[in-house]
Amino acid sequence: MAPRPYFDAHRRVLPFDQIMQLEKIDDRTFRSVTKAYSPTDGENGTYGGHVYAQAAWAAAHTVEEGFLIHNITGWFTLGGQPSEHFVYTVHRIRDGYNYCTRSVTVTQAAEKGTMFTCTCSFKREEGSPFDYQERVDLREQYRDVLRGKEDEPMEHPASPDKDSEEFRETFLPQHPDHFNPIGGLHLRKVDMKKYNETRIPSDRRQLIFYTLRGSLPLPTALYPPSPTSSLSLTREGNLHACAHLYASDRNSLFLIPNHLELGRDFTRMASLSHTVIFHVGIRDILMPPEPRINHPHADPTLFEDGSLPLCNVDSRSGGVQDGRKWFVQESWFTRAAGGRGLHQSRMFDYTTGKHIATTMQDGLIRFKPGTKL
């Protein structure tokens, strides 16, 4: 049976828990249920963030309660096929008291070999006598591009299937009825022209806001977690972390030709490796449920009929206007040479400014012969 689509005939988009759903084959083998997002809805190539996040979720099924993923590095070795299921095989590397490690190998057509592999580290919740980070005021630093929308990220346009000039200026005009929303999250891209136009390529930035579609299982008991009380972390807390992993790869490498102003000069692009390090615990990465309303600027979410959010939190404390909880990824690049480029980013809680994760991606990116800056 083919994987189910990530939106239905009524243009309602699947929530994140259904995007990540796994079928258990045995104690260390799992299979995807939903089709991985495919840019431009093609039959070749899938969104790397899907297999990346789902591999972490498969690994989380093999760790004890109380462990939360804090570090994952993955290597992409073959392109994904949207029409095929992913099969995740989890290998136990070590089970310690505070840390445990898993590796995951992923196949689709078995005869083609491994298409993705990763190493995941999980840890128990741990206190600290201090919490230090570089001071960041996103609203002030990016006020010129956020003005008028700083309290409602959904007003920014959806992150495109492919963030390339060819897609925006050629494909979309030729396909005016194109509809291919990414499942699981709402992702909105900020128009950075006013911020970037006077800066050199390595100083340019991209902002992408993201928030949950649907609702996720309770991450802790008791819930909601208080800032001071001890808590019991559920295995499902890792699903909240996986939502951030899913967002971390969105249109990442396209930033490099865009910031170099070579948007039509690259010939090949693909992720090679991707690392995400979480700096915080479950309290700072949990994803409150999406409000049960359709936003006028977003494709509706396919909620299960009659169901209620499992994660009943007063989202007004951490969201904006309609109650959504927003996070934001700030991305840039510093190096492009030898057929590769390095994408880097920081992920923040948009309301508090807390730096929750850092990412680094090594990508294949080739330009036409003779291309000059």
Phi, psi and omega in degrees: 000135181288153176300147180286152180289162182267004167211160185257184184294341179264014178063034173261136191259138182295142175286170189295321182297329178281329175297322184270357186305137180237143171262125181280124177267311172207192188295342180228010182232132184222154181229140179291157180248321185259143177302136175288143178305133180239111179307134185061014175061032179278176179260001176235127178094126177235161180294122183298330180298336180291303181294328179297308181289321183289329174297320177296321180292321176298316178299323181296335178292346184252003179256159179289160171303145178102350180256134179238136180298136179231348183203130177215133171236130181233152179237127180265120186245337175220149176292145179282151177250115186300331184278357184244151174286153169265137175246122185252123176246120186260133179245129179279117179267312178200143172240102176258182181286315182258335182230148170218154187230139176227150166242152183227131171249142186234133175232162167240271170284113189302326184291345180272350177090189183290130179256346178202144173217149181210161172240129183240136174244133178243152179217159174282156176300137185217135178279171178210144179289348178208165179218102184245140171210159173302137180290125182228127174240090185298320182295323180283314182299324184245031185299326183293329181263345179264346187308127180089345181232008186296337180256004180213080182302336180295346177288341175285153181292155177297145176299128187288162177307306175233125183273061182235156177299319181300317180294313184291318191261342181243305184296308184298316176299329179278345181229070186296340180263012182302130178218112182205067182287143175288140181276169170087318184223158163266124179236125184236132184258130179275135173286109188263009187306315184294328179282320190273337193297334181259006185251154176287160186307317183288346177263356179283155184225157171232136176246130172232122176272146176214148180210160189287146163259130178083211179217156183241158178299162180300129182274341183216164168227128357287164183228141359282156181288138177271160182296339187245336187282153172288156183219162175250111184279130176274161176300327181292347174302331179292337178292327175295318177296322181296333177296322176291321177299320180298320180286335193294339185255008190291114177053032189297302188289338178299336178304324187295304176295328178297314182285338174275355184059043178233041188300337180249010186253359177270149183248339182207143180211135178196145175289139174255305176216155184214131180237136172231130176240119174275138180256357188227171178264193188296328182302328187262353180242357184296147184252102176297158184293152175289136176302144181279056176221152176269124178282135183297341181254016183221148174293139185292154177270142178275088176282146175291134183301128174080356182275156177244154177301137176280342188251078187276093181235148175285089186291350178297337182287341183228011184243200178226164180014291185268009174096004180283146175264120185251141169241163182219140177252125178254118188237154178200178172221155181233349187209135173212117182190156173062032180077014179222163175215154182246117177259134179229154178202162169236142179245135187232151160286117188293327183287313185266342185078009181288133178279110188263333184202157175234141180231154176214129181230127174264121185232149172282126175211117183245141181247161179301144177304137178085000179298134179234151178280000000 
